[in-house]
Each structure stands twice: as structure tokens, then as C-alpha cells.
């Protein structure tokens, strides 16, 4: 039990003021679990815990309460509604058998008019309470957002694992079939080996993205035409299952680029997977290549509905998605990271007739392609006119 004169709020009151306060204060008792007041109740006064403990709770969803804070002997509650002259904004529940002092609203306001010092202390307590509520609220928001991000990351990982696991399953069935030839069995085992490697790389990329630090890029001189041929061969294992056809608008140039083949292949996998998600009934994905003096542009075009305008400006942000049953947009964010770490740029646009085009540009080292660079640098011939 704590006497009223020992409470911080009244510690600086004179003897006369304390006597006046004792005449208006009421004592109330609440058994454990009993509501002292409810959200929306009229503000009947300010409460002070004499003994026991009280939980202040707020509504955070339909029929769901969240404890905002717990207070003990000597602490006040319910002052916000009195000062604002508005209904209660929280619930107050006795956590154990609890005795409280109640300062009725009308009498308290008259008392404050005669005691400016009490008014100042009460406002200080109100400010402290608001600071505490804000701190708790921010902590709750951060925790909720962190849990949501973890869930969305998990869904993204599951989404990205589906395709390689399907290829592994089908290839394993083919390898184990009694009528499979030795060559077919070897090809199936190679597909399984590549998909296992892809899964390992995927896990590394997720860890790399979530940690915010990139592992070392293994840039090696690579024939881009050969790289594209191998990549499309692997992609066809996935696209055939979803009635999607891959085509080349023009042949990839047989130039040498400094790339990390494993990382760059993930860009193609992510972009093609997104295109297949957009083309629910199947469709065509077209690859197009355009050489420029300072680099090579690769375009991946689909026959889907196009990119929704509301996400176009944040398309490559992490955890952005729209209208998909799975995925979080993490794949495009990883694409951006990989391309930029190659010294390139990535962008997207919609076609007027429908569908989307994702494009990325990779730098072309002059020392690896000196003859080609000379050809690209030459001015175009000017036609003579009569």
C-alpha cells in the first residue's frame, strides 16, 4: 500500500492542498482480471495505483488487444482522456487484486485551477506517458514488420526453389527408368547436378541479399553466344512444363564479356520465371540482342499483360510484388544487384501492343574485342543524293 502523500504527483503539495485532495479522492478495489475501464468509456477521472498492478491495453485488430504497458503502485493512468476531454483510448485491467485512488474529473479540474504546480506535474506525467507509448508502439511496428519480412522472404525462397526441384524430380525419374539409354541417363544426371548447383547459388544469393554484403564476383572472359546457348538450354527444361516457348529474335553476338556466368544466369532465370508467372496460360518469351559501342543490350520480351503502372517506379525494389500468388519481387531486386555489380544497368518497359520488355546492358571490355570495337566506332556511311 502506498499513501497518497508519497505519490510523486502530490509530493510537492502543501499540507492544506493534501487535505483538500484527500477530501475528493476515492478508493476503489478491483479483483484480478477485472476491467477498470474500457476503450470508449467516458473519462470519469485520473487513477493512481495504490497496490497491485494494472495493464493498459489497446485494440490492434478485430477483437484483438495488445498490452501496451504495465504499471504498479504510485503510477497514474487515465490522465490522457481527462486532459483531452475525450473518451478512453485504452483498456485498463487489474492484473492482480488491485486498489486504486480515483480523482474524479470535475473535482480534479477544479483542484488543478487552484494548484498550478499540480497541473505542471500532471502535464509532465502525461508527456512521459506519451513518450513511453510512442516507444512501445515503434517497437511493436518494427517487430511486426520484421516478422512480415521473414515470412515474405520464406515465400520467395520457396517460389524460387519450385522450378529446380521440378526439374530434379523429372530428371531423377528419367534416370531411374529401365528403358533409359546410357546417354539419356548421363544427361539427366547432368541436369540434376546443375539444378543442385543452382539451388546452392540461390541460397547464397538470399543470404547475400539479406546480409547486405556481397560476396566476391568471379568475373571471367566468357563467349556470350555460348553462354546464351547454355542458358536457354537450361531454361527450356522449365518453360516447356508451362507451355511457354523461347525464341531468339536475332543470334547473340559471339563476343567476349567479363561476367560471372553463374550469377548472370540467375538474372535470366528470374526474368524468365517472372514472365512465365505473368503469362498464366503460356506464351512466348523472345530474346533480343543489340550491340552498342559501349556495351551489349539483352532484351527479354514476353506476351503477358505488361507491368502494372502502380509498381513501375519501384519494380526493382526489394519485396515488391503485385497480383501474384507467390513471390515477393525479391528476384528482380537480386537481378538489379547482379547486373549493377557487373558494371551494367537494368530497366523495364511495357510494349504498346501488350507485354513487357526487361533489358539490361553489360559493358564490353575493349581489350577483349578490339576488332569489334573498331567496327562499332566507325561512322555510318552517308548516302549521296542527287
C-alpha positions, 0 to 999 in steps of 0.5 A: 500500500502506498499513501497518497502523500508519497505519490510523486504527483502530490509530493510537492503539495502543501499540507492544506492542498493534501487535505483538500485532495484527500477530501475528493479522492476515492478508493476503489478495489478491483479483483484480478482480471477485472476491467477498470475501464474500457476503450470508449468509456467516458473519462470519469477521472485520473487513477493512481495505483495504490497496490497491485498492478494494472495493464493498459491495453489497446485494440490492434485488430478485430477483437484483438488487444495488445498490452501496451504497458504495465504499471504498479503502485504510485503510477497514474493512468487515465490522465490522457482522456481527462486532459483531452476531454475525450473518451478512453483510448485504452483498456485498463485491467487489474492484473492482480487484486488491485486498489486504486485512488480515483480523482474524479474529473470535475473535482480534479479540474477544479483542484488543478485551477487552484494548484498550478504546480499540480497541473505542471506535474500532471502535464509532465506525467502525461508527456512521459506517458506519451513518450513511453507509448510512442516507444512501445508502439515503434517497437511493436511496428518494427517487430511486426514488420520484421516478422512480415519480412521473414515470412515474405522472404520464406515465400520467395525462397520457396517460389524460387526453389519450385522450378529446380526441384521440378526439374530434379524430380523429372530428371531423377525419374528419367534416370531411374527408368529401365528403358533409359539409354546410357546417354539419356541417363548421363544427361539427366544426371547432368541436369540434376547436378546443375539444378543442385548447383543452382539451388546452392547459388540461390541460397547464397544469393538470399543470404547475400541479399539479406546480409547486405554484403556481397560476396566476391564476383568471379568475373571471367572472359566468357563467349556470350553466344555460348553462354546464351546457348547454355542458358536457354538450354537450361531454361527450356527444361522449365518453360516447356512444363508451362507451355511457354516457348523461347525464341531468339529474335536475332543470334547473340553476338559471339563476343567476349564479356567479363561476367560471372556466368553463374550469377548472370544466369540467375538474372535470366532465370528470374526474368524468365520465371517472372514472365512465365508467372505473368503469362498464366496460360503460356506464351512466348518469351523472345530474346533480343540482342543489340550491340552498342559501342559501349556495351551489349543490350539483352532484351527479354520480351514476353506476351503477358499483360505488361507491368502494372503502372502502380509498381513501375517506379519501384519494380526493382525494389526489394519485396515488391510484388503485385497480383501474384500468388507467390513471390515477393519481387525479391528476384528482380531486386537480386537481378538489379544487384547482379547486373549493377555489380557487373558494371551494367544497368537494368530497366523495364518497359511495357510494349504498346501492343501488350507485354513487357520488355526487361533489358539490361546492358553489360559493358564490353571490355575493349581489350577483349574485342578490339576488332569489334570495337573498331567496327562499332566506332566507325561512322555510318556511311552517308548516302549521296543524293542527287 
